[in-house]
Amino acid sequence: MTNYITLEEYCKTDQFLEAEALKIAQKLGTFTADDLHSLDLVVKALRRDKRVYGALLKSLHKKGKIQPVKYVVSKRETCHARPIMQWRTTQ
């Protein structure tokens, strides 16, 4: 028996996921959904689809924690350089 907890035990809720996304946002200042993909393991542990990032961004925006800046080209190869919103934190 170890003193470690599993990822699933550590991140039990969508609120945790939103809080982690906000931490990334605050650390970077300006960011895109591309930057949130570091949370892919958390999303998988919560049994959510990767498309949850759009809902996270919408929720953070609605709560006034982030605001849109401009559209930029996605850096993820799977997105084929499509435009995505760049955001910045309001705090």
C-alpha positions in Angstrom: 0.0 0.0 0.0 1.3 3.4 -1.0 0.5 6.9 0.2 -0.3 8.0 -3.3 -3.8 8.7 -4.6 -4.9 7.9 -8.1 -5.6 10.6 -10.7 -9.3 9.6 -10.5 -9.4 10.1 -6.8 -7.6 13.5 -7.1 -9.9 15.0 -9.7 -13.4 13.9 -9.0 -15.4 16.8 -10.3 -15.9 19.2 -13.2 -15.3 22.0 -10.8 -11.8 20.7 -10.2 -11.3 20.6 -14.0 -12.4 24.2 -14.2 -10.2 25.3 -11.4 -7.2 23.6 -13.0 -8.0 25.3 -16.3 -8.1 28.7 -14.5 -4.7 28.0 -12.9 -3.2 27.4 -16.4 -4.9 30.6 -17.6 -3.6 32.7 -14.7 -0.1 31.3 -15.2 0.0 32.1 -18.9 -2.0 35.4 -18.9 -3.0 34.9 -22.5 -3.8 31.4 -23.7 -5.9 29.3 -26.0 -7.7 25.9 -25.8 -4.5 24.4 -27.1 -2.8 25.2 -23.7 -5.5 23.4 -21.8 -4.7 20.1 -23.5 -2.2 19.5 -20.7 -5.3 18.4 -18.8 -6.2 15.6 -21.2 -5.4 12.9 -18.5 -7.8 14.7 -16.1 -10.5 14.9 -18.7 -10.0 11.2 -19.4 -10.2 10.3 -15.7 -13.5 12.3 -15.4 -14.7 10.2 -18.4 -15.3 13.4 -20.4 -14.7 14.1 -24.1 -11.9 16.4 -25.0 -14.4 18.8 -26.4 -15.1 19.8 -22.8 -12.5 22.6 -23.2 -15.0 24.8 -25.1 -17.5 24.4 -22.2 -14.8 25.3 -19.7 -13.9 28.4 -21.6 -17.5 29.4 -21.9 -18.1 28.9 -18.2 -15.0 30.9 -17.2 -16.0 33.7 -19.6 -19.6 33.7 -18.2 -18.1 34.0 -14.7 -16.0 37.0 -15.7 -12.7 35.2 -15.1 -11.5 35.4 -18.7 -12.2 37.5 -21.8 -11.6 37.0 -25.5 -8.7 38.8 -27.1 -8.6 37.7 -30.8 -8.5 34.7 -33.1 -5.2 33.0 -33.6 -4.1 29.9 -35.5 -4.2 26.7 -33.6 -0.8 25.1 -32.9 -2.2 21.6 -32.7 -1.4 19.5 -35.8 -4.8 17.8 -35.5 -6.6 21.2 -35.9 -5.0 21.9 -39.3 -4.2 25.6 -38.4 -7.9 26.5 -37.9 -8.6 29.7 -36.1 -9.3 29.5 -32.3 -9.9 32.2 -29.7 -7.1 33.6 -27.7 -8.2 34.5 -24.1 -6.7 36.5 -21.2 -7.5 36.4 -17.6 -9.3 39.3 -16.0 -7.7 39.0 -12.6 
